[in-house]
Amino acid sequence: MSKAVNIENLRKIYPGGVEALKGITFDVDEGEVFGLLGPNGAGKTTTLNIIATLIKPTSGKAEVFGIDVSSKPGLVRRNIGYVLQDIATDDELTGYENILLQARLYHVPREKAEKRIWELLSMMELEEAARRKVETYSGGMRRRLELAAALIHEPKLLLLDEPTLGLDPNVRRSIWGYIRRLNKELGTTVILTTHYIEEAEELSSRVAIIDYGEIKALGSPRELKAKLGGEVIELRLDYIVNDQLRNIFESIDGVLGVTISDGVVRLKAVNSSSLLPQIISFLNAKNIKILEAFIKTPSLEDVFVELTGRKLRDEEGSREEMFRFRRNIQLRRR
């Protein structure tokens, strides 16, 4: 299968010595939905900005459909659409006018643009709102409009930077449906960044877990979870877990690994259903109070914790991003 994107040993060092990317390597197949999963500051947006030719890498190679992003940025831009994290639509224009403006920037012929605009508005279910000013749109409608605008010039590659930023769970799922549809119906290759575990699992055929500018793992969600092996026993204790207790957990027959994050002990285990009662008996004998104990199948969250030793803070990130998203809308309406 031909490659839509090829990244080799990509590095980016910003002024002041901040190393945002530390030699990452990955590729994206044509027609694929590829996810970059990681926390804020992991290097996700920097990666997209390099692919989109908005910034240049310090070293390494980045190609889009075989075209080098540094030496031929103009050719690359013809092949990509980019939906940024922050709001990019003009509140004073209607939805139709926003897409028309994008069409003119890409020199799409007027007759073709007119047909294409209404096709995209229909796909995004925005026909009835097309003549309304964008300042009247909800957050979900704005995201759908931005998707439509990014597709006006029929790009082969769509870059989505946190596409459901600040949206509530129901609206988020509806946006997922539109992304799936444009991928399947139009054959558009998609690279999306996210720190939402569920979003990466739902949309991506393959996921690269990125943290502190390094790719920690790459594969399909199923492959990444399978690498953990077995099931996970999660324990929340009324006790500060010390090295001695950790070593005891690690010595138990059937425990494959122990990680501790945010006060939660995670035991990667074989035959966890028979192992859990033994662990509970042991903790009771030590007078260690168990607040919660349950068995779960591995998730991408568990993979991330295993690789980095910490959790992706979905809830905290959501609150911060919701505030920023709504604040941006308020500022644009003034």
C-alpha positions in Angstrom: 0.0 0.0 0.0 1.3 3.5 -0.9 2.2 5.9 1.8 0.4 9.2 2.4 2.9 10.3 5.0 6.5 9.2 5.8 8.2 10.6 8.8 11.9 9.6 9.6 13.9 10.7 12.6 12.0 14.0 12.9 13.4 16.5 15.4 12.2 19.9 16.4 14.1 22.2 18.8 12.4 25.5 19.5 14.3 28.7 20.4 15.5 28.4 24.0 16.4 24.8 23.6 13.0 23.2 24.0 13.1 19.8 22.2 9.5 19.2 21.1 10.3 16.2 19.0 13.2 13.8 19.6 13.6 11.8 16.4 10.2 10.3 15.8 9.6 7.9 12.9 6.3 6.6 11.6 4.3 6.3 8.3 0.6 6.6 7.4 -1.0 4.5 4.6 -3.3 6.1 2.1 -6.9 5.8 3.2 -5.9 5.2 6.9 -7.2 7.0 10.0 -4.0 7.4 12.1 -4.1 8.7 15.6 -1.4 10.5 17.6 -2.3 9.9 21.3 -0.7 11.8 24.1 -1.1 14.5 26.7 -0.8 18.3 26.2 2.8 19.2 25.3 3.7 15.7 24.0 4.6 17.0 20.5 1.4 16.2 18.7 0.6 19.7 17.3 4.3 20.2 16.4 4.2 17.1 14.3 1.0 18.2 12.5 2.4 21.7 12.0 5.5 20.2 10.3 3.4 18.0 8.1 1.3 21.0 7.2 4.5 23.1 6.3 3.7 25.7 9.0 7.0 25.1 10.7 10.2 23.5 9.6 11.9 20.6 11.4 15.3 21.0 12.9 16.3 17.7 11.3 14.9 14.5 9.8 12.5 13.9 6.9 8.8 14.5 6.4 7.1 13.6 3.2 3.4 13.9 2.1 2.6 11.6 -0.9 6.3 11.5 -1.6 6.7 15.3 -1.6 9.2 16.8 0.9 7.5 19.3 3.2 10.6 21.5 3.5 11.7 21.8 -0.1 8.3 21.8 -1.8 5.8 23.2 0.7 3.5 24.6 -2.0 2.9 21.2 -3.5 2.3 19.7 -0.1 -0.4 22.3 0.8 -2.4 21.4 -2.3 -2.8 17.9 -0.9 -3.8 18.7 2.7 -6.6 20.2 4.7 -6.0 21.3 8.3 -8.5 21.8 11.1 -6.7 23.5 13.9 -7.3 23.2 17.7 -8.6 26.7 18.0 -11.5 28.3 16.1 -10.6 29.4 12.6 -13.9 30.4 11.2 -15.0 34.0 10.8 -18.0 34.8 13.0 -19.1 37.8 10.8 -19.5 35.6 7.8 -22.2 32.9 7.1 -21.3 29.3 7.0 -21.5 29.4 3.2 -19.3 32.4 3.0 -16.6 30.8 5.2 -16.3 27.9 2.9 -16.4 30.1 -0.2 -13.5 32.1 1.2 -11.6 28.9 1.7 -12.4 27.9 -1.9 -11.0 31.2 -3.2 -7.8 30.9 -1.2 -7.3 27.5 -2.9 -8.2 28.9 -6.3 -11.1 26.5 -6.8 -13.1 27.6 -9.9 -16.4 29.4 -8.9 -18.8 26.9 -10.6 -17.0 23.9 -9.1 -16.8 25.6 -5.7 -20.5 26.3 -5.6 -21.3 22.7 -6.2 -18.7 21.5 -3.8 -19.8 23.8 -1.0 -23.4 22.5 -1.0 -22.2 18.9 -1.2 -20.1 19.5 1.9 -22.8 21.4 3.7 -25.1 18.5 3.0 -22.6 16.0 4.2 -22.1 17.9 7.5 -25.9 18.5 7.9 -25.4 22.3 7.8 -27.6 23.2 4.8 -30.3 24.9 6.9 -27.7 27.0 8.7 -25.7 27.9 5.6 -26.9 31.5 5.4 -26.7 32.2 9.1 -23.7 34.0 10.6 -21.3 31.6 12.3 -21.6 33.6 15.5 -25.0 31.9 16.0 -23.5 28.4 15.6 -23.0 25.9 18.4 -19.5 24.4 19.1 -20.4 21.2 17.3 -21.7 23.2 14.3 -18.5 25.1 14.1 -16.4 22.0 14.1 -18.5 20.5 11.3 -18.1 23.8 9.3 -14.4 23.7 9.8 -14.3 20.1 8.5 -16.3 21.2 5.4 -14.0 24.2 4.8 -10.9 22.0 5.1 -12.3 19.7 2.4 -13.3 22.3 -0.2 -10.2 21.8 -2.4 -10.6 18.0 -2.2 -7.4 17.2 -0.2 -6.1 13.7 -0.1 -4.9 14.2 3.5 -6.9 15.7 6.4 -5.1 16.8 9.5 -7.2 17.2 12.6 -5.7 18.7 15.8 -7.9 17.7 18.7 -11.0 17.7 16.6 -13.5 17.4 19.5 -11.7 19.9 21.7 -14.2 21.3 24.3 -17.2 19.5 23.0 -19.6 17.5 25.3 -19.6 13.7 24.9 -22.7 13.5 22.7 -21.5 16.1 20.3 -18.0 14.5 20.3 -19.5 11.2 19.2 -21.4 12.9 16.4 -18.2 14.5 15.1 -16.6 11.0 15.1 -19.4 9.9 12.8 -18.6 12.7 10.3 -14.9 11.8 10.4 -15.7 8.1 9.7 -18.0 9.1 6.9 -15.5 11.4 5.0 -12.8 8.7 5.4 -15.1 5.9 4.0 -17.1 7.9 1.4 -14.4 10.2 0.1 -11.4 8.0 0.8 -9.6 10.8 2.7 -6.6 9.9 4.7 -6.8 11.3 8.2 -4.2 12.0 10.9 -5.8 13.2 14.1 -4.2 14.2 17.4 -6.1 13.5 20.7 -5.6 12.9 24.4 -9.0 11.2 24.6 -8.5 7.4 25.0 -11.9 6.6 23.6 -11.5 8.8 20.6 -8.2 7.1 19.6 -9.8 3.7 20.0 -13.0 4.5 18.1 -11.5 6.3 15.1 -7.9 5.1 14.5 -6.8 2.0 12.6 -3.4 2.6 14.1 -2.2 4.7 17.0 1.1 6.2 17.9 1.5 6.9 21.6 3.6 10.0 22.0 5.0 11.5 25.2 7.7 14.2 25.7 8.5 14.2 22.0 9.0 10.4 21.7 6.9 7.7 20.2 6.5 5.1 22.9 4.5 2.5 20.9 2.8 2.2 17.6 0.2 -0.3 16.3 -3.5 -0.9 16.1 -5.5 -0.5 19.4 -5.9 -4.2 19.6 -2.2 -4.9 19.0 -1.1 -2.3 21.6 -3.5 -3.8 24.2 -2.4 -7.3 23.4 1.2 -6.5 24.2 0.2 -6.0 27.8 -0.9 -9.6 28.1 -3.4 -10.9 30.6 -5.8 -8.8 32.5 -5.3 -5.9 35.0 -6.2 -5.9 38.7 -6.8 -2.4 40.0 -6.5 -1.7 43.7 -7.2 1.6 45.5 -5.9 1.3 49.0 -6.1 3.4 52.2 -2.4 3.0 52.5 0.7 4.6 50.9 2.3 1.9 48.8 6.0 1.6 49.6 8.8 -0.3 47.9 8.4 -3.2 50.3 4.7 -3.7 49.4 5.5 -3.3 45.7 8.2 -6.0 45.9 5.7 -8.3 47.6 3.2 -7.7 44.8 5.8 -8.4 42.2 6.8 -11.7 43.8 3.3 -13.1 43.7 3.0 -16.0 41.3 0.9 -14.9 38.3 1.6 -11.1 38.6 3.4 -10.1 35.4 4.0 -6.4 36.4 3.2 -3.7 38.8 2.6 0.0 38.1 1.4 2.7 40.6 -0.2 5.9 39.4 -2.3 8.5 41.3 -2.6 6.1 44.2 -3.9 3.2 42.1 -2.0 -0.1 42.1 -2.3 -1.9 38.7 -1.3 -5.5 38.6 -0.9 -7.1 35.2 -1.9 -10.7 35.9 -2.6 -14.1 34.6 -5.8 -15.8 36.0 -6.7 -12.6 37.7 -10.1 -14.0 38.9 -8.3 -16.6 41.1 -5.5 -14.2 42.0 -7.6 -11.4 43.3 -9.0 -13.3 46.3 -5.4 -14.2 47.3 -4.4 -10.6 47.2 -7.4 -9.5 49.2 -6.6 -12.1 51.9 -3.0 -11.0 52.0 -3.9 -7.3 52.4 -6.5 -8.0 55.0 -3.9 -10.0 57.0 -1.7 -6.9 56.8 -4.6 -4.7 58.0 -4.4 -2.7 54.8 -7.8 -1.4 54.0 -9.0 -1.9 50.4 -11.1 1.0 49.1 -11.7 -0.5 45.6 -10.7 -3.7 43.9 -11.7 -4.9 40.4 -10.6 -6.7 37.3 -10.5 -5.1 33.9 -9.4 -6.0 30.4 -6.4 -3.9 29.2 -7.3 -0.5 27.6 -5.1 2.1 25.8 -5.1 3.9 29.1 -3.4 0.9 30.7 -0.9 0.8 27.7 -0.1 4.5 28.3 0.4 4.0 32.0 2.6 0.9 31.4 4.8 2.9 29.0 5.0 6.3 30.8 4.1 5.5 34.5 1.3 8.1 34.5 -2.3 8.6 33.4 -3.7 10.7 30.6 -5.9 13.2 32.5 -8.9 13.2 30.3 -11.2 14.9 32.8 -8.8 17.7 33.8 -7.9 18.3 30.2 -11.6 18.5 29.2 -12.4 21.1 31.8 -9.4 23.3 30.8 -10.2 22.9 27.1 -13.9 23.5 27.5 -13.0 26.8 29.3 -10.6 27.8 26.5 -13.0 26.8 23.7 -15.9 28.8 25.2 -13.7 31.7 26.0 -12.5 31.9 22.4 -16.1 31.9 21.2 -17.0 34.7 23.7 -14.0 36.8 22.6 -14.8 36.4 18.9 -18.4 37.6 19.5 -17.3 40.9 21.1 
